[in-house]
């Protein structure tokens, strides 16, 4: 996954609620137009059957703060593009 630290935290927390997160890599900071964002690799284990319901996340007001991803994306600065692709 790639995103801001708060986005990664929220995504990992959500995935932990619906799947078994077997491994989370260290965060790798990105550079250039993506400076401030990080990449993290996850290893997930999902079941094909619905025998047991997924674990529920904490009710609103408990745990970490939620972020509005649409607002975060709208305020993120646009990526700069090369004039000569491949140069």
C-alpha positions, 0 to 999 in steps of 0.5 A, spaced: 500 500 500 502 507 498 499 513 502 500 518 507 502 515 514 495 516 517 492 513 511 496 507 512 494 506 519 487 507 517 487 501 512 491 497 516 487 497 522 481 496 517 484 490 514 486 487 521 478 487 522 476 483 516 483 479 515 488 476 519 494 480 518 500 476 518 506 481 516 507 488 516 513 491 513 517 497 515 515 503 512 519 505 506 518 513 504 517 515 497 521 521 494 520 526 488 512 528 487 510 523 492 515 525 498 511 525 504 508 518 502 510 511 504 509 504 502 508 498 506 507 491 504 502 487 507 501 479 508 494 477 509 490 471 510 483 470 508 478 465 509 474 463 503 468 461 508 464 465 512 464 460 518 466 466 523 464 473 522 470 478 522 472 481 528 469 488 529 472 495 529 472 499 535 465 503 536 466 510 533 469 515 539 474 509 541 481 508 538 484 512 533 481 518 529 478 517 522 480 521 516 476 523 510 480 520 504 476 524 499 478 531 503 485 528 503 486 526 496 483 533 494 488 537 498 494 533 496 498 537 491 498 534 484 504 530 481 509 533 477 510 530 470 516 530 466 516 534 459 519 528 456 517 522 458 523 517 459 528 522 459 
